Amino acid sequence: MSDCIFCKILAGQIPSSKVYEDDELLAFHDIHPFARVHFLIIPKQHIATLADCSSGHEGLLGRMLLLAPRLAKKQGLDAGFKTLINTGRGGGQEVFHIHVHVFGGGDPVKRS
C-alpha cells in the first residue's frame, strides 16, 4: 500500500535498522522503543490487522511468532521478553500493517 510506512520500509523508501530478513519477513528496531531492546517483526505481505487474517495466514503467523524467540536471544534477551500485537484503533494499533513487537531488557537507552 502506497501510504503504509511499513510497506515503504520494505520497498527501501524509508531506512530501518534491520535485525532480520528473509523472503516473507522483516524485523527491525523500533524507532520509539519501550525497552532497551525493542524490535518489530512484519510480514512482507501487507495485511492491515490481525483481525484481517484467515486460516490461510496460519503458517505466516506461526513463522512470525517462532522467529520472535530466536531473534530475542540474538539481541541478548536470554532472561525473557514480551511480545505484543496491537489490533485495530481500539487496540492501540498505529500502523495498519500487522506487526509483532518484541521487547525486553529494561528501560530504553536515552538517545541524545
TAVEN-V497347 format. One record per pair of residues at least 24 apart in sequence whose ideal C-beta (glycine too) atoms are under 10 Angstrom apart, sorted by the first residue. I is the first residue (numbers start at 1). GAP is how many residues later the second one is. D is the distance in Angstrom with one decimal. If there is no record, write none. Layout:
# TAVEN-V497347
{{I GAP D} {I GAP D}}
This chain:
# TAVEN-V497347
{{1 45 5.3} {1 47 8.4} {1 95 8.5} {1 96 7.7} {3 93 9.4} {4 42 6.2} {4 44 8.5} {4 91 7.3} {4 92 6.9} {4 93 5.1} {5 89 9.4} {5 90 5.7} {5 91 9.5} {5 92 7.7} {6 34 8.1} {6 36 5.3} {6 37 9.2} {6 38 9.5} {6 40 7.9} {6 89 5.8} {6 90 8.9} {6 91 3.9} {6 92 8.9} {6 93 6.8} {7 35 9.3} {7 37 9.0} {7 38 10.0} {7 39 5.7} {7 88 9.8} {7 90 6.4} {8 89 9.9} {9 31 9.5} {9 33 8.0} {9 86 9.9} {9 88 9.2} {10 32 7.6} {10 33 9.3} {10 34 5.7} {10 35 9.6} {10 36 8.6} {10 87 8.8} {16 24 9.0} {16 26 9.9} {19 48 9.7} {19 52 5.7} {19 53 9.9} {19 55 7.8} {19 56 7.0} {19 83 9.0} {20 47 6.9} {20 50 8.4} {20 51 5.6} {20 54 8.3} {20 55 10.0} {22 41 8.8} {22 45 8.7} {24 35 9.1} {24 36 6.5} {24 39 6.6} {24 40 8.8} {24 43 9.7} {25 35 8.2} {25 38 6.6} {25 39 6.4} {25 42 6.3} {25 46 10.0} {25 75 9.7} {26 73 9.6} {27 37 9.2} {27 40 7.0} {27 41 8.7} {27 43 9.9} {27 44 5.7} {27 48 9.6} {27 72 9.5} {27 73 8.8} {27 75 7.9} {28 71 9.8} {29 46 9.0} {30 69 9.4} {30 71 6.9} {30 72 9.2} {30 73 7.6} {30 78 9.2} {32 62 9.8} {32 76 8.6} {33 68 9.6} {33 70 7.0} {33 72 9.7} {33 74 9.2} {33 75 4.2} {33 76 8.0} {33 78 9.2} {34 48 8.4} {34 50 8.5} {34 67 7.3} {34 69 5.0} {34 70 9.1} {34 73 8.9} {34 74 6.8} {35 42 9.0} {35 46 8.5} {35 47 7.9} {35 66 9.5} {35 67 9.5} {35 68 4.1} {35 69 5.5} {35 70 5.5} {35 71 6.4} {35 72 6.7} {35 73 5.8} {35 74 9.5} {36 39 9.2} {36 40 8.5} {36 41 9.0} {36 67 8.4} {36 68 7.6} {36 69 3.7} {36 70 5.0} {36 71 6.6} {36 72 5.9} {36 73 5.9} {37 34 9.5} {37 35 7.4} {37 37 10.0} {37 38 4.7} {37 39 6.5} {37 40 5.6} {37 44 7.4} {37 65 7.8} {37 66 6.2} {37 67 5.8} {37 68 4.4} {37 69 8.8} {37 71 8.9} {37 72 9.6} {38 37 9.3} {38 43 9.6} {38 44 9.4} {38 46 9.9} {38 63 6.8} {38 64 7.3} {38 65 4.0} {38 66 8.2} {38 67 8.6} {38 70 6.9} {39 29 9.2} {39 32 6.8} {39 33 8.5} {39 36 6.9} {39 42 9.9} {39 60 9.9} {39 61 9.2} {39 62 7.9} {39 63 5.5} {39 64 7.6} {40 44 9.9} {40 55 8.9} {40 57 9.7} {40 59 4.7} {40 60 6.8} {40 61 5.9} {40 62 7.4} {40 63 9.5} {41 24 8.5} {41 26 5.8} {41 27 6.3} {41 30 7.4} {41 42 8.9} {41 44 9.8} {41 57 9.5} {41 58 6.5} {41 59 4.5} {41 60 8.4} {41 61 6.6} {42 53 8.9} {42 55 6.1} {42 56 7.0} {42 57 4.5} {42 58 7.9} {43 54 8.1} {43 55 6.5} {43 56 8.4} {43 57 9.6} {45 52 9.4} {45 53 9.0} {46 50 9.0} {46 51 5.8} {46 52 8.6} {47 49 9.3} {47 50 7.1} {47 51 4.7} {47 52 9.7} {48 39 9.7} {48 40 9.1} {48 45 8.7} {48 47 9.5} {48 48 4.5} {48 49 6.7} {48 50 7.0} {49 36 8.9} {49 37 8.6} {49 38 5.1} {49 39 5.6} {49 40 9.5} {49 42 8.2} {49 44 6.3} {49 47 6.4} {49 48 8.8} {49 49 6.1} {49 50 10.0} {50 35 5.5} {50 36 8.7} {50 37 4.4} {50 38 8.5} {50 41 8.6} {50 43 8.8} {50 48 5.8} {50 49 9.6} {50 50 9.5} {51 36 5.5} {51 37 6.3} {51 40 8.8} {51 42 9.7} {51 47 9.3} {52 35 9.2} {52 36 9.7} {52 44 9.2} {52 46 7.6} {53 34 9.7} {53 45 7.3} {57 41 8.8} {60 38 9.2} {61 24 9.4} {61 37 8.5} {61 39 9.0} {64 34 8.3} {64 35 8.6} {64 36 5.4} {64 38 9.9} {65 35 7.0} {65 37 9.9} {67 33 8.5} {67 35 8.9} {68 32 6.1} {68 33 9.4} {68 34 4.9} {69 33 8.6} {71 31 6.6} {72 30 5.5} {72 31 8.8} {72 32 6.9} {72 33 9.2} {75 27 8.1} {75 28 9.6} {75 29 8.5} {75 30 7.8} {76 28 9.0} {76 29 6.5} {77 25 7.9} {77 26 8.4} {77 27 4.5} {77 28 5.7} {78 26 9.7} {78 27 9.7} {79 25 7.6} {79 26 8.2} {80 24 6.2} {80 25 9.4} {81 24 7.8}}
